[in-house]
Amino acid sequence: MQKVKLYSLPTCHHCHQAKEFLSRKGVEYVEFDISKDGNALDEMIRISGARSVPVIVGCEDVVVGFDEHRLEAMINCMKNRTDLTMAT
């Protein structure tokens, strides 16, 4: 399964929830701390149009905030794509 991109801040409660949720689901992610990485901040804004965190990117979807239902859909999409890739 591909890795999810997670744009976050160290003091963000919803970011911690998102990381815990992804970890519980066995989803690997690459975290970008936008307080230390200006390029990541610029990329996050370009991708999402948002200045709030977390921003989670995977399976051609962008989730702003912590939304379990949308993250579940993203994870299912990623699993299905992996299954399709493995079958070909």
PDB file with one MODEL, atoms N, CA, C and O in Angstrom:
MODEL        1
ATOM      1  N   MET A   1       0.845  -1.174   0.000  1.00  0.00           N
ATOM      2  CA  MET A   1       0.000   0.000   0.000  1.00  0.00           C
ATOM      3  C   MET A   1       0.891   1.239   0.000  1.00  0.00           C
ATOM      4  O   MET A   1       1.926   1.270   0.666  1.00  0.00           O
ATOM      5  N   GLN A   2       0.487   2.236  -0.737  1.00  0.00           N
ATOM      6  CA  GLN A   2       1.257   3.487  -0.796  1.00  0.00           C
ATOM      7  C   GLN A   2       1.189   4.213   0.542  1.00  0.00           C
ATOM      8  O   GLN A   2       0.283   3.986   1.344  1.00  0.00           O
ATOM      9  N   LYS A   3       2.151   5.081   0.763  1.00  0.00           N
ATOM     10  CA  LYS A   3       2.172   5.861   1.991  1.00  0.00           C
ATOM     11  C   LYS A   3       1.301   7.098   1.839  1.00  0.00           C
ATOM     12  O   LYS A   3       1.183   7.669   0.755  1.00  0.00           O
ATOM     13  N   VAL A   4       0.699   7.494   2.941  1.00  0.00           N
ATOM     14  CA  VAL A   4      -0.118   8.692   3.018  1.00  0.00           C
ATOM     15  C   VAL A   4       0.797   9.855   3.391  1.00  0.00           C
ATOM     16  O   VAL A   4       1.766   9.673   4.127  1.00  0.00           O
ATOM     17  N   LYS A   5       0.492  11.039   2.889  1.00  0.00           N
ATOM     18  CA  LYS A   5       1.192  12.249   3.325  1.00  0.00           C
ATOM     19  C   LYS A   5       0.344  12.910   4.394  1.00  0.00           C
ATOM     20  O   LYS A   5      -0.866  13.067   4.230  1.00  0.00           O
ATOM     21  N   LEU A   6       0.988  13.300   5.496  1.00  0.00           N
ATOM     22  CA  LEU A   6       0.294  13.933   6.607  1.00  0.00           C
ATOM     23  C   LEU A   6       1.012  15.230   6.953  1.00  0.00           C
ATOM     24  O   LEU A   6       2.155  15.218   7.409  1.00  0.00           O
ATOM     25  N   TYR A   7       0.333  16.339   6.731  1.00  0.00           N
ATOM     26  CA  TYR A   7       0.869  17.657   7.074  1.00  0.00           C
ATOM     27  C   TYR A   7       0.324  18.013   8.444  1.00  0.00           C
ATOM     28  O   TYR A   7      -0.884  17.955   8.677  1.00  0.00           O
ATOM     29  N   SER A   8       1.240  18.388   9.370  1.00  0.00           N
ATOM     30  CA  SER A   8       0.802  18.570  10.747  1.00  0.00           C
ATOM     31  C   SER A   8       1.621  19.626  11.480  1.00  0.00           C
ATOM     32  O   SER A   8       2.581  20.190  10.957  1.00  0.00           O
ATOM     33  N   LEU A   9       1.193  19.864  12.719  1.00  0.00           N
ATOM     34  CA  LEU A   9       1.926  20.693  13.676  1.00  0.00           C
ATOM     35  C   LEU A   9       2.079  19.886  14.961  1.00  0.00           C
ATOM     36  O   LEU A   9       1.188  19.110  15.307  1.00  0.00           O
ATOM     37  N   PRO A  10       3.187  20.053  15.670  1.00  0.00           N
ATOM     38  CA  PRO A  10       3.406  19.269  16.892  1.00  0.00           C
ATOM     39  C   PRO A  10       2.345  19.512  17.974  1.00  0.00           C
ATOM     40  O   PRO A  10       2.083  18.619  18.780  1.00  0.00           O
ATOM     41  N   THR A  11       1.741  20.679  18.007  1.00  0.00           N
ATOM     42  CA  THR A  11       0.783  21.015  19.051  1.00  0.00           C
ATOM     43  C   THR A  11      -0.669  20.746  18.652  1.00  0.00           C
ATOM     44  O   THR A  11      -1.587  21.095  19.394  1.00  0.00           O
ATOM     45  N   CYS A  12      -0.881  20.145  17.519  1.00  0.00           N
ATOM     46  CA  CYS A  12      -2.225  19.941  16.965  1.00  0.00           C
ATOM     47  C   CYS A  12      -2.843  18.641  17.491  1.00  0.00           C
ATOM     48  O   CYS A  12      -2.351  17.550  17.205  1.00  0.00           O
ATOM     49  N   HIS A  13      -3.921  18.771  18.259  1.00  0.00           N
ATOM     50  CA  HIS A  13      -4.614  17.602  18.820  1.00  0.00           C
ATOM     51  C   HIS A  13      -5.186  16.707  17.714  1.00  0.00           C
ATOM     52  O   HIS A  13      -5.053  15.485  17.779  1.00  0.00           O
ATOM     53  N   HIS A  14      -5.816  17.300  16.710  1.00  0.00           N
ATOM     54  CA  HIS A  14      -6.398  16.500  15.623  1.00  0.00           C
ATOM     55  C   HIS A  14      -5.320  15.790  14.808  1.00  0.00           C
ATOM     56  O   HIS A  14      -5.559  14.716  14.256  1.00  0.00           O
ATOM     57  N   CYS A  15      -4.142  16.391  14.736  1.00  0.00           N
ATOM     58  CA  CYS A  15      -3.017  15.735  14.050  1.00  0.00           C
ATOM     59  C   CYS A  15      -2.622  14.463  14.795  1.00  0.00           C
ATOM     60  O   CYS A  15      -2.381  13.427  14.177  1.00  0.00           O
ATOM     61  N   HIS A  16      -2.557  14.543  16.119  1.00  0.00           N
ATOM     62  CA  HIS A  16      -2.228  13.367  16.926  1.00  0.00           C
ATOM     63  C   HIS A  16      -3.298  12.285  16.762  1.00  0.00           C
ATOM     64  O   HIS A  16      -2.979  11.099  16.676  1.00  0.00           O
ATOM     65  N   GLN A  17      -4.566  12.699  16.719  1.00  0.00           N
ATOM     66  CA  GLN A  17      -5.645  11.737  16.494  1.00  0.00           C
ATOM     67  C   GLN A  17      -5.494  11.049  15.141  1.00  0.00           C
ATOM     68  O   GLN A  17      -5.662   9.835  15.033  1.00  0.00           O
ATOM     69  N   ALA A  18      -5.178  11.828  14.114  1.00  0.00           N
ATOM     70  CA  ALA A  18      -5.021  11.266  12.771  1.00  0.00           C
ATOM     71  C   ALA A  18      -3.865  10.272  12.728  1.00  0.00           C
ATOM     72  O   ALA A  18      -3.988   9.203  12.131  1.00  0.00           O
ATOM     73  N   LYS A  19      -2.739  10.618  13.361  1.00  0.00           N
ATOM     74  CA  LYS A  19      -1.583   9.717  13.374  1.00  0.00           C
ATOM     75  C   LYS A  19      -1.917   8.422  14.120  1.00  0.00           C
ATOM     76  O   LYS A  19      -1.555   7.336  13.666  1.00  0.00           O
ATOM     77  N   GLU A  20      -2.593   8.529  15.242  1.00  0.00           N
ATOM     78  CA  GLU A  20      -2.993   7.334  15.998  1.00  0.00           C
ATOM     79  C   GLU A  20      -3.954   6.470  15.183  1.00  0.00           C
ATOM     80  O   GLU A  20      -3.835   5.245  15.172  1.00  0.00           O
ATOM     81  N   PHE A  21      -4.892   7.098  14.511  1.00  0.00           N
ATOM     82  CA  PHE A  21      -5.864   6.375  13.693  1.00  0.00           C
ATOM     83  C   PHE A  21      -5.162   5.622  12.564  1.00  0.00           C
ATOM     84  O   PHE A  21      -5.406   4.434  12.354  1.00  0.00           O
ATOM     85  N   LEU A  22      -4.293   6.320  11.844  1.00  0.00           N
ATOM     86  CA  LEU A  22      -3.572   5.677  10.735  1.00  0.00           C
ATOM     87  C   LEU A  22      -2.710   4.533  11.238  1.00  0.00           C
ATOM     88  O   LEU A  22      -2.658   3.475  10.613  1.00  0.00           O
ATOM     89  N   SER A  23      -2.036   4.734  12.359  1.00  0.00           N
ATOM     90  CA  SER A  23      -1.194   3.676  12.927  1.00  0.00           C
ATOM     91  C   SER A  23      -2.029   2.464  13.322  1.00  0.00           C
ATOM     92  O   SER A  23      -1.634   1.329  13.052  1.00  0.00           O
ATOM     93  N   ARG A  24      -3.179   2.688  13.959  1.00  0.00           N
ATOM     94  CA  ARG A  24      -4.070   1.577  14.345  1.00  0.00           C
ATOM     95  C   ARG A  24      -4.529   0.785  13.131  1.00  0.00           C
ATOM     96  O   ARG A  24      -4.715  -0.430  13.203  1.00  0.00           O
ATOM     97  N   LYS A  25      -4.710   1.482  12.015  1.00  0.00           N
ATOM     98  CA  LYS A  25      -5.174   0.830  10.786  1.00  0.00           C
ATOM     99  C   LYS A  25      -4.023   0.209   9.984  1.00  0.00           C
ATOM    100  O   LYS A  25      -4.252  -0.413   8.946  1.00  0.00           O
ATOM    101  N   GLY A  26      -2.799   0.377  10.465  1.00  0.00           N
ATOM    102  CA  GLY A  26      -1.642  -0.198   9.777  1.00  0.00           C
ATOM    103  C   GLY A  26      -1.228   0.569   8.533  1.00  0.00           C
ATOM    104  O   GLY A  26      -0.591   0.010   7.640  1.00  0.00           O
ATOM    105  N   VAL A  27      -1.583   1.837   8.468  1.00  0.00           N
ATOM    106  CA  VAL A  27      -1.272   2.666   7.296  1.00  0.00           C
ATOM    107  C   VAL A  27       0.033   3.415   7.553  1.00  0.00           C
ATOM    108  O   VAL A  27       0.173   4.113   8.557  1.00  0.00           O
ATOM    109  N   GLU A  28       0.973   3.261   6.643  1.00  0.00           N
ATOM    110  CA  GLU A  28       2.226   4.009   6.736  1.00  0.00           C
ATOM    111  C   GLU A  28       1.993   5.422   6.232  1.00  0.00           C
ATOM    112  O   GLU A  28       1.240   5.643   5.283  1.00  0.00           O
ATOM    113  N   TYR A  29       2.649   6.373   6.881  1.00  0.00           N
ATOM    114  CA  TYR A  29       2.513   7.754   6.457  1.00  0.00           C
ATOM    115  C   TYR A  29       3.847   8.472   6.577  1.00  0.00           C
ATOM    116  O   TYR A  29       4.720   8.095   7.360  1.00  0.00           O
ATOM    117  N   VAL A  30       3.971   9.516   5.775  1.00  0.00           N
ATOM    118  CA  VAL A  30       5.122  10.411   5.840  1.00  0.00           C
ATOM    119  C   VAL A  30       4.597  11.709   6.423  1.00  0.00           C
ATOM    120  O   VAL A  30       3.673  12.318   5.883  1.00  0.00           O
ATOM    121  N   GLU A  31       5.194  12.127   7.533  1.00  0.00           N
ATOM    122  CA  GLU A  31       4.716  13.322   8.219  1.00  0.00           C
ATOM    123  C   GLU A  31       5.574  14.524   7.857  1.00  0.00           C
ATOM    124  O   GLU A  31       6.801  14.439   7.812  1.00  0.00           O
ATOM    125  N   PHE A  32       4.911  15.637   7.603  1.00  0.00           N
ATOM    126  CA  PHE A  32       5.580  16.898   7.323  1.00  0.00           C
ATOM    127  C   PHE A  32       5.162  17.906   8.391  1.00  0.00           C
ATOM    128  O   PHE A  32       3.989  18.268   8.483  1.00  0.00           O
ATOM    129  N   ASP A  33       6.118  18.356   9.192  1.00  0.00           N
ATOM    130  CA  ASP A  33       5.867  19.359  10.224  1.00  0.00           C
ATOM    131  C   ASP A  33       5.964  20.723   9.562  1.00  0.00           C
ATOM    132  O   ASP A  33       7.058  21.202   9.262  1.00  0.00           O
ATOM    133  N   ILE A  34       4.809  21.348   9.335  1.00  0.00           N
ATOM    134  CA  ILE A  34       4.799  22.605   8.580  1.00  0.00           C
ATOM    135  C   ILE A  34       5.364  23.777   9.373  1.00  0.00           C
ATOM    136  O   ILE A  34       5.596  24.847   8.810  1.00  0.00           O
ATOM    137  N   SER A  35       5.590  23.589  10.680  1.00  0.00           N
ATOM    138  CA  SER A  35       6.214  24.662  11.467  1.00  0.00           C
ATOM    139  C   SER A  35       7.720  24.721  11.225  1.00  0.00           C
ATOM    140  O   SER A  35       8.361  25.731  11.516  1.00  0.00           O
ATOM    141  N   LYS A  36       8.285  23.628  10.689  1.00  0.00           N
ATOM    142  CA  LYS A  36       9.723  23.560  10.440  1.00  0.00           C
ATOM    143  C   LYS A  36      10.074  23.476   8.963  1.00  0.00           C
ATOM    144  O   LYS A  36      11.232  23.654   8.586  1.00  0.00           O
ATOM    145  N   ASP A  37       9.084  23.208   8.130  1.00  0.00           N
ATOM    146  CA  ASP A  37       9.338  22.965   6.708  1.00  0.00           C
ATOM    147  C   ASP A  37       8.463  23.885   5.856  1.00  0.00           C
ATOM    148  O   ASP A  37       7.307  23.571   5.573  1.00  0.00           O
ATOM    149  N   GLY A  38       9.025  25.014   5.455  1.00  0.00           N
ATOM    150  CA  GLY A  38       8.288  25.991   4.656  1.00  0.00           C
ATOM    151  C   GLY A  38       7.842  25.443   3.320  1.00  0.00           C
ATOM    152  O   GLY A  38       6.763  25.792   2.839  1.00  0.00           O
ATOM    153  N   ASN A  39       8.658  24.583   2.702  1.00  0.00           N
ATOM    154  CA  ASN A  39       8.264  23.983   1.425  1.00  0.00           C
ATOM    155  C   ASN A  39       7.045  23.085   1.597  1.00  0.00           C
ATOM    156  O   ASN A  39       6.156  23.058   0.746  1.00  0.00           O
ATOM    157  N   ALA A  40       7.011  22.347   2.713  1.00  0.00           N
ATOM    158  CA  ALA A  40       5.849  21.486   2.988  1.00  0.00           C
ATOM    159  C   ALA A  40       4.605  22.333   3.213  1.00  0.00           C
ATOM    160  O   ALA A  40       3.518  21.972   2.764  1.00  0.00           O
ATOM    161  N   LEU A  41       4.757  23.455   3.905  1.00  0.00           N
ATOM    162  CA  LEU A  41       3.622  24.367   4.119  1.00  0.00           C
ATOM    163  C   LEU A  41       3.092  24.864   2.783  1.00  0.00           C
ATOM    164  O   LEU A  41       1.883  24.853   2.553  1.00  0.00           O
ATOM    165  N   ASP A  42       3.981  25.299   1.905  1.00  0.00           N
ATOM    166  CA  ASP A  42       3.569  25.778   0.583  1.00  0.00           C
ATOM    167  C   ASP A  42       2.864  24.676  -0.205  1.00  0.00           C
ATOM    168  O   ASP A  42       1.840  24.921  -0.843  1.00  0.00           O
ATOM    169  N   GLU A  43       3.416  23.462  -0.158  1.00  0.00           N
ATOM    170  CA  GLU A  43       2.812  22.331  -0.867  1.00  0.00           C
ATOM    171  C   GLU A  43       1.427  22.017  -0.299  1.00  0.00           C
ATOM    172  O   GLU A  43       0.487  21.767  -1.054  1.00  0.00           O
ATOM    173  N   MET A  44       1.302  22.029   1.030  1.00  0.00           N
ATOM    174  CA  MET A  44       0.017  21.747   1.678  1.00  0.00           C
ATOM    175  C   MET A  44      -1.045  22.748   1.236  1.00  0.00           C
ATOM    176  O   MET A  44      -2.171  22.364   0.922  1.00  0.00           O
ATOM    177  N   ILE A  45      -0.693  24.007   1.212  1.00  0.00           N
ATOM    178  CA  ILE A  45      -1.644  25.043   0.805  1.00  0.00           C
ATOM    179  C   ILE A  45      -2.016  24.874  -0.665  1.00  0.00           C
ATOM    180  O   ILE A  45      -3.180  25.024  -1.038  1.00  0.00           O
ATOM    181  N   ARG A  46      -1.030  24.564  -1.493  1.00  0.00           N
ATOM    182  CA  ARG A  46      -1.293  24.362  -2.930  1.00  0.00           C
ATOM    183  C   ARG A  46      -2.227  23.171  -3.150  1.00  0.00           C
ATOM    184  O   ARG A  46      -3.142  23.240  -3.970  1.00  0.00           O
ATOM    185  N   ILE A  47      -1.995  22.086  -2.422  1.00  0.00           N
ATOM    186  CA  ILE A  47      -2.786  20.868  -2.596  1.00  0.00           C
ATOM    187  C   ILE A  47      -4.196  21.028  -2.046  1.00  0.00           C
ATOM    188  O   ILE A  47      -5.165  20.611  -2.680  1.00  0.00           O
ATOM    189  N   SER A  48      -4.312  21.638  -0.855  1.00  0.00           N
ATOM    190  CA  SER A  48      -5.586  21.631  -0.136  1.00  0.00           C
ATOM    191  C   SER A  48      -6.329  22.958  -0.163  1.00  0.00           C
ATOM    192  O   SER A  48      -7.546  23.000   0.023  1.00  0.00           O
ATOM    193  N   GLY A  49      -5.591  24.050  -0.396  1.00  0.00           N
ATOM    194  CA  GLY A  49      -6.197  25.366  -0.284  1.00  0.00           C
ATOM    195  C   GLY A  49      -6.436  25.765   1.157  1.00  0.00           C
ATOM    196  O   GLY A  49      -7.033  26.808   1.424  1.00  0.00           O
ATOM    197  N   ALA A  50      -5.977  24.945   2.085  1.00  0.00           N
ATOM    198  CA  ALA A  50      -6.230  25.182   3.509  1.00  0.00           C
ATOM    199  C   ALA A  50      -4.958  25.616   4.227  1.00  0.00           C
ATOM    200  O   ALA A  50      -3.841  25.318   3.803  1.00  0.00           O
ATOM    201  N   ARG A  51      -5.167  26.323   5.319  1.00  0.00           N
ATOM    202  CA  ARG A  51      -4.070  26.702   6.206  1.00  0.00           C
ATOM    203  C   ARG A  51      -4.229  26.043   7.566  1.00  0.00           C
ATOM    204  O   ARG A  51      -3.533  26.397   8.518  1.00  0.00           O
ATOM    205  N   SER A  52      -5.145  25.087   7.659  1.00  0.00           N
ATOM    206  CA  SER A  52      -5.351  24.371   8.916  1.00  0.00           C
ATOM    207  C   SER A  52      -4.853  22.937   8.765  1.00  0.00           C
ATOM    208  O   SER A  52      -4.773  22.404   7.658  1.00  0.00           O
ATOM    209  N   VAL A  53      -4.526  22.334   9.887  1.00  0.00           N
ATOM    210  CA  VAL A  53      -4.013  20.970   9.897  1.00  0.00           C
ATOM    211  C   VAL A  53      -4.905  20.105  10.786  1.00  0.00           C
ATOM    212  O   VAL A  53      -5.617  20.630  11.643  1.00  0.00           O
ATOM    213  N   PRO A  54      -4.875  18.809  10.594  1.00  0.00           N
ATOM    214  CA  PRO A  54      -4.041  18.085   9.657  1.00  0.00           C
ATOM    215  C   PRO A  54      -4.601  18.131   8.234  1.00  0.00           C
ATOM    216  O   PRO A  54      -5.797  18.326   8.017  1.00  0.00           O
ATOM    217  N   VAL A  55      -3.705  17.949   7.291  1.00  0.00           N
ATOM    218  CA  VAL A  55      -4.075  17.706   5.899  1.00  0.00           C
ATOM    219  C   VAL A  55      -3.488  16.350   5.557  1.00  0.00           C
ATOM    220  O   VAL A  55      -2.287  16.126   5.704  1.00  0.00           O
ATOM    221  N   ILE A  56      -4.344  15.447   5.101  1.00  0.00           N
ATOM    222  CA  ILE A  56      -3.943  14.076   4.824  1.00  0.00           C
ATOM    223  C   ILE A  56      -4.222  13.792   3.362  1.00  0.00           C
ATOM    224  O   ILE A  56      -5.331  14.014   2.876  1.00  0.00           O
ATOM    225  N   VAL A  57      -3.203  13.298   2.659  1.00  0.00           N
ATOM    226  CA  VAL A  57      -3.296  13.091   1.218  1.00  0.00           C
ATOM    227  C   VAL A  57      -3.007  11.636   0.889  1.00  0.00           C
ATOM    228  O   VAL A  57      -1.979  11.091   1.290  1.00  0.00           O
ATOM    229  N   GLY A  58      -3.914  11.018   0.162  1.00  0.00           N
ATOM    230  CA  GLY A  58      -3.711   9.644  -0.285  1.00  0.00           C
ATOM    231  C   GLY A  58      -4.804   9.242  -1.247  1.00  0.00           C
ATOM    232  O   GLY A  58      -5.935   9.717  -1.148  1.00  0.00           O
ATOM    233  N   CYS A  59      -4.474   8.382  -2.164  1.00  0.00           N
ATOM    234  CA  CYS A  59      -5.434   7.834  -3.122  1.00  0.00           C
ATOM    235  C   CYS A  59      -6.191   8.952  -3.847  1.00  0.00           C
ATOM    236  O   CYS A  59      -7.408   8.890  -4.022  1.00  0.00           O
ATOM    237  N   GLU A  60      -5.439   9.969  -4.260  1.00  0.00           N
ATOM    238  CA  GLU A  60      -5.980  11.098  -5.010  1.00  0.00           C
ATOM    239  C   GLU A  60      -7.070  11.847  -4.243  1.00  0.00           C
ATOM    240  O   GLU A  60      -7.942  12.468  -4.851  1.00  0.00           O
ATOM    241  N   ASP A  61      -7.024  11.793  -2.914  1.00  0.00           N
ATOM    242  CA  ASP A  61      -7.984  12.500  -2.081  1.00  0.00           C
ATOM    243  C   ASP A  61      -7.224  13.357  -1.082  1.00  0.00           C
ATOM    244  O   ASP A  61      -6.106  13.025  -0.686  1.00  0.00           O
ATOM    245  N   VAL A  62      -7.833  14.447  -0.683  1.00  0.00           N
ATOM    246  CA  VAL A  62      -7.252  15.360   0.300  1.00  0.00           C
ATOM    247  C   VAL A  62      -8.276  15.540   1.417  1.00  0.00           C
ATOM    248  O   VAL A  62      -9.393  15.999   1.183  1.00  0.00           O
ATOM    249  N   VAL A  63      -7.880  15.174   2.630  1.00  0.00           N
ATOM    250  CA  VAL A  63      -8.757  15.325   3.792  1.00  0.00           C
ATOM    251  C   VAL A  63      -8.170  16.425   4.668  1.00  0.00           C
ATOM    252  O   VAL A  63      -7.025  16.337   5.111  1.00  0.00           O
ATOM    253  N   VAL A  64      -8.963  17.453   4.909  1.00  0.00           N
ATOM    254  CA  VAL A  64      -8.551  18.531   5.797  1.00  0.00           C
ATOM    255  C   VAL A  64      -9.265  18.309   7.127  1.00  0.00           C
ATOM    256  O   VAL A  64     -10.493  18.241   7.177  1.00  0.00           O
ATOM    257  N   GLY A  65      -8.488  18.196   8.200  1.00  0.00           N
ATOM    258  CA  GLY A  65      -9.054  17.890   9.502  1.00  0.00           C
ATOM    259  C   GLY A  65      -9.063  16.388   9.735  1.00  0.00           C
ATOM    260  O   GLY A  65      -8.690  15.604   8.862  1.00  0.00           O
ATOM    261  N   PHE A  66      -9.494  16.004  10.926  1.00  0.00           N
ATOM    262  CA  PHE A  66      -9.572  14.582  11.276  1.00  0.00           C
ATOM    263  C   PHE A  66     -10.999  14.101  11.070  1.00  0.00           C
ATOM    264  O   PHE A  66     -11.905  14.454  11.825  1.00  0.00           O
ATOM    265  N   ASP A  67     -11.187  13.280  10.022  1.00  0.00           N
ATOM    266  CA  ASP A  67     -12.504  12.771   9.653  1.00  0.00           C
ATOM    267  C   ASP A  67     -12.371  11.260   9.442  1.00  0.00           C
ATOM    268  O   ASP A  67     -11.919  10.809   8.390  1.00  0.00           O
ATOM    269  N   GLU A  68     -12.771  10.483  10.457  1.00  0.00           N
ATOM    270  CA  GLU A  68     -12.593   9.029  10.392  1.00  0.00           C
ATOM    271  C   GLU A  68     -13.247   8.407   9.172  1.00  0.00           C
ATOM    272  O   GLU A  68     -12.667   7.519   8.546  1.00  0.00           O
ATOM    273  N   HIS A  69     -14.447   8.859   8.824  1.00  0.00           N
ATOM    274  CA  HIS A  69     -15.169   8.261   7.691  1.00  0.00           C
ATOM    275  C   HIS A  69     -14.421   8.486   6.377  1.00  0.00           C
ATOM    276  O   HIS A  69     -14.290   7.568   5.567  1.00  0.00           O
ATOM    277  N   ARG A  70     -13.936   9.697   6.172  1.00  0.00           N
ATOM    278  CA  ARG A  70     -13.183   9.977   4.934  1.00  0.00           C
ATOM    279  C   ARG A  70     -11.856   9.248   4.932  1.00  0.00           C
ATOM    280  O   ARG A  70     -11.405   8.792   3.882  1.00  0.00           O
ATOM    281  N   LEU A  71     -11.217   9.130   6.096  1.00  0.00           N
ATOM    282  CA  LEU A  71      -9.944   8.396   6.163  1.00  0.00           C
ATOM    283  C   LEU A  71     -10.172   6.908   5.896  1.00  0.00           C
ATOM    284  O   LEU A  71      -9.357   6.272   5.226  1.00  0.00           O
ATOM    285  N   GLU A  72     -11.259   6.351   6.406  1.00  0.00           N
ATOM    286  CA  GLU A  72     -11.594   4.948   6.113  1.00  0.00           C
ATOM    287  C   GLU A  72     -11.772   4.749   4.611  1.00  0.00           C
ATOM    288  O   GLU A  72     -11.285   3.767   4.049  1.00  0.00           O
ATOM    289  N   ALA A  73     -12.467   5.679   3.963  1.00  0.00           N
ATOM    290  CA  ALA A  73     -12.670   5.588   2.512  1.00  0.00           C
ATOM    291  C   ALA A  73     -11.333   5.665   1.784  1.00  0.00           C
ATOM    292  O   ALA A  73     -11.111   4.940   0.814  1.00  0.00           O
ATOM    293  N   MET A  74     -10.437   6.547   2.249  1.00  0.00           N
ATOM    294  CA  MET A  74      -9.116   6.673   1.647  1.00  0.00           C
ATOM    295  C   MET A  74      -8.334   5.360   1.791  1.00  0.00           C
ATOM    296  O   MET A  74      -7.712   4.890   0.839  1.00  0.00           O
ATOM    297  N   ILE A  75      -8.376   4.787   2.974  1.00  0.00           N
ATOM    298  CA  ILE A  75      -7.661   3.530   3.232  1.00  0.00           C
ATOM    299  C   ILE A  75      -8.218   2.421   2.359  1.00  0.00           C
ATOM    300  O   ILE A  75      -7.450   1.653   1.778  1.00  0.00           O
ATOM    301  N   ASN A  76      -9.543   2.319   2.251  1.00  0.00           N
ATOM    302  CA  ASN A  76     -10.156   1.298   1.389  1.00  0.00           C
ATOM    303  C   ASN A  76      -9.751   1.490  -0.062  1.00  0.00           C
ATOM    304  O   ASN A  76      -9.470   0.517  -0.762  1.00  0.00           O
ATOM    305  N   CYS A  77      -9.719   2.725  -0.515  1.00  0.00           N
ATOM    306  CA  CYS A  77      -9.286   3.027  -1.880  1.00  0.00           C
ATOM    307  C   CYS A  77      -7.853   2.550  -2.091  1.00  0.00           C
ATOM    308  O   CYS A  77      -7.536   1.938  -3.111  1.00  0.00           O
ATOM    309  N   MET A  78      -6.991   2.837  -1.118  1.00  0.00           N
ATOM    310  CA  MET A  78      -5.587   2.451  -1.236  1.00  0.00           C
ATOM    311  C   MET A  78      -5.434   0.929  -1.243  1.00  0.00           C
ATOM    312  O   MET A  78      -4.613   0.399  -1.992  1.00  0.00           O
ATOM    313  N   LYS A  79      -6.199   0.231  -0.434  1.00  0.00           N
ATOM    314  CA  LYS A  79      -6.152  -1.239  -0.405  1.00  0.00           C
ATOM    315  C   LYS A  79      -6.607  -1.808  -1.735  1.00  0.00           C
ATOM    316  O   LYS A  79      -5.993  -2.738  -2.259  1.00  0.00           O
ATOM    317  N   ASN A  80      -7.697  -1.248  -2.292  1.00  0.00           N
ATOM    318  CA  ASN A  80      -8.203  -1.723  -3.580  1.00  0.00           C
ATOM    319  C   ASN A  80      -7.199  -1.495  -4.687  1.00  0.00           C
ATOM    320  O   ASN A  80      -7.027  -2.350  -5.556  1.00  0.00           O
ATOM    321  N   ARG A  81      -6.542  -0.365  -4.668  1.00  0.00           N
ATOM    322  CA  ARG A  81      -5.526  -0.086  -5.694  1.00  0.00           C
ATOM    323  C   ARG A  81      -4.358  -1.055  -5.570  1.00  0.00           C
ATOM    324  O   ARG A  81      -3.812  -1.500  -6.579  1.00  0.00           O
ATOM    325  N   THR A  82      -3.972  -1.383  -4.346  1.00  0.00           N
ATOM    326  CA  THR A  82      -2.890  -2.339  -4.138  1.00  0.00           C
ATOM    327  C   THR A  82      -3.298  -3.702  -4.670  1.00  0.00           C
ATOM    328  O   THR A  82      -2.505  -4.377  -5.326  1.00  0.00           O
ATOM    329  N   ASP A  83      -4.549  -4.116  -4.387  1.00  0.00           N
ATOM    330  CA  ASP A  83      -5.028  -5.398  -4.868  1.00  0.00           C
ATOM    331  C   ASP A  83      -5.015  -5.440  -6.393  1.00  0.00           C
ATOM    332  O   ASP A  83      -4.615  -6.444  -6.984  1.00  0.00           O
ATOM    333  N   LEU A  84      -5.455  -4.346  -7.037  1.00  0.00           N
ATOM    334  CA  LEU A  84      -5.465  -4.290  -8.488  1.00  0.00           C
ATOM    335  C   LEU A  84      -4.060  -4.336  -9.049  1.00  0.00           C
ATOM    336  O   LEU A  84      -3.809  -5.004 -10.052  1.00  0.00           O
ATOM    337  N   THR A  85      -3.145  -3.629  -8.409  1.00  0.00           N
ATOM    338  CA  THR A  85      -1.761  -3.612  -8.876  1.00  0.00           C
ATOM    339  C   THR A  85      -1.152  -4.993  -8.773  1.00  0.00           C
ATOM    340  O   THR A  85      -0.438  -5.431  -9.675  1.00  0.00           O
ATOM    341  N   MET A  86      -1.427  -5.679  -7.681  1.00  0.00           N
ATOM    342  CA  MET A  86      -0.861  -7.012  -7.471  1.00  0.00           C
ATOM    343  C   MET A  86      -1.446  -8.020  -8.447  1.00  0.00           C
ATOM    344  O   MET A  86      -0.774  -8.984  -8.815  1.00  0.00           O
ATOM    345  N   ALA A  87      -2.680  -7.815  -8.869  1.00  0.00           N
ATOM    346  CA  ALA A  87      -3.336  -8.773  -9.754  1.00  0.00           C
ATOM    347  C   ALA A  87      -2.848  -8.665 -11.190  1.00  0.00           C
ATOM    348  O   ALA A  87      -3.004  -9.610 -11.964  1.00  0.00           O
ATOM    349  N   THR A  88      -2.258  -7.530 -11.563  1.00  0.00           N
ATOM    350  CA  THR A  88      -1.833  -7.372 -12.962  1.00  0.00           C
ATOM    351  C   THR A  88      -0.424  -7.829 -13.190  1.00  0.00           C
ATOM    352  O   THR A  88       0.074  -7.758 -14.313  1.00  0.00           O
TER     353      THR A  88
ENDMDL
END
